[in-house]
Amino acid sequence: MVKIALGTAQFGINYGISNEKGIPNDKELKMIFTSARNHGIKYLDTHSAYGNSEERIGTLGNSFFKIVTKFSKVTSNMELRSSLANSLKRLNADFIYGFLAHDPNSLISAPSLWHELLELKRSGKIKKIGYSLYSPEQLEKLMELGCIPEIVQLPYSLLDRKFEGYLPLLKEHNTEIHVRSVFLQGLYLMNPSSLPKKLSSLKESLTILQKLCKNEKKSVAEIALNFVRVNPYIDQLVIGVESAQQLNENIDLISKQISSPEFFVKLDSINVKDKLLLNPSNW
C-alpha cells in the first residue's frame, strides 16, 4: 500500500500557494478518486472548513476510503457533538475513521472536550481521535493533560523538522502519525525569484535547497516526498492534488531511491532565517 493520504482542501477551496488549476470539477475529481483507489490509497484527509469538500466526498468518494476530518474551534461538548453530526451528514456516513481538533488550543483551554471525544468514540461514530498540531509546545501541553492521541497530523518536510524529536515519543503511545506540508504547500517547487514579497526572506534557503536537489540529479518533489516516506515513524503523507495526472506523477516519484548521505549533511546546513514562515498559517 502506498503511504499516501489524499488531502482534499483543493476540492472545496483554492488552496496552496502554487495552485494554478483551482478547484477540480466533478469529472476530474472522480478521476482523482479512481486513481487513488487503483494505487491503493486508503485515506482521505478533510475538514469542515474546506468549502464543500466534505459534501463532494460524500457524493463522489466515501464508499472506499477511510475518512479523517477535523473540527474547527468549539467551546462546549454540545458544539463538538453538533460538529461531528454535521460532518457525518455532509460525508453521507454513519461513522468516520478519524476526528481531529484542527485547533489544538481548544483542547488545551477546555480539556473536557477530550473526554467528550472519547465518549463519541465509544458510541461507534469515530474510530480514532486526535488533533492537528502546529508547534511542539502544543503537543507537550496536551500530553501533560492526558490527551494521548490515536492520530496526529503535523507538519514535517525538508526544511521544517521541528517535530522530529517527538516522533519516537508518539510511537511509544501507538499514535498514528500523518504528515502534512511535505511540499510546504508547493513552496519548495516554486521559482525562488517568483516568491511573494512577504516570503522573500525564504529566497536564499529555497535557492540552496533547489540547487542541492539539482546536484543530486533529482527533482525537488522527488526528494521532498521520499525524505518523508523513508522515515519509519511516519504512517501517512497527506498530499493534495489538483488533478489525477498530478496524483499519478507524485505516486511515480514516491518509488524512487532516497538521496545520498552527503545531501542530508548539506541540507542540515541550510539556515532558514525566519522560521515562522515555515508555517503556512503565517503567510
Residue, then its C-alpha position, 0 to 999 in steps of 0.5 A: m500500500v502506498k503511504i499516501a493520504l489524499g488531502t482534499a482542501q483543493f476540492g472545496i477551496n483554492y488552496g496552496i500557494s502554487n495552485e494554478k488549476g483551482i478547484p477540480n470539477d466533478k469529472e476530474l475529481k472522480m478521476i482523482f478518486t479512481s486513481a487513488r483507489n487503483h494505487g491503493i490509497k486508503y485515506l482521505d484527509t478533510h475538514s469542515a472548513y474546506g468549502n464543500s469538500e466534505e459534501r463532494i466526498g460524500t457524493l463522489g468518494n466515501s464508499f472506499f476510503k477511510i475518512v479523517t476530518k477535523f473540527s474547527k474551534v468549539t467551546s462546549n461538548m454540545e458544539l463538538r457533538s453538533s460538529l461531528a453530526n454535521s460532518l457525518k451528514r455532509l460525508n453521507a456516513d454513519f461513522i468516520y475513521g478519524f476526528l481531529a481538533h484542527d485547533p489544538n488550543s481548544l483542547i488545551s483551554a477546555p480539556s473536557l472536550w477530550h473526554e467528550l471525544l472519547e465518549l463519541k468514540r465509544s458510541g461507534k461514530i469515530k474510530k480514532i481521535g486526535y488533533s492537528l498540531y502546529s508547534p511542539e509546545q502544543l503537543e507537550k501541553l496536551m500530553e501533560l493533560g492526558c490527551i494521548p492521541e490515536i492520530v496526529q497530523l503535523p507538519y514535517s518536510l525538508l526544511d521544517r523538522k521541528f517535530e522530529g524529536y517527538l516522533p519516537l515519543l508518539k510511537e511509544h503511545n501507538t499514535e498514528i502519525h500523518v504528515r502534512s506540508v511535505f511540499l510546504q504547500g508547493l513552496y519548495l517547487m516554486n521559482p525562488s525569484s517568483l516568491p511573494k514579497k512577504l516570503s522573500s526572506l525564504k529566497e536564499s534557503l529555497t535557492i540552496l535547497q533547489k540547487l542541492c536537489k539539482n546536484e543530486k540529479k533529482s527533482v525537488a518533489e522527488i526528494a521532498l516526498n521520499f525524505v518523508r516516506v523513508n522515515p519509519y515513524i511516519d504512517q501517512l503523507v497527506i498530499g493534495v492534488e489538483s488533478a489525477q495526472q498530478l496524483n499519478e506523477n507524485i505516486d511515480l516519484i514516491s518509488k524512487q531511491i532516497s538521496s545520498p548521505e552527503f545531501f542530508v549533511k548539506l541540507d542540515s546546513i541550510n539556515v532558514k532565517d525566519k522560521l515562522l514562515l515555515n508555517p503556512s498559517n503565517w503567510 
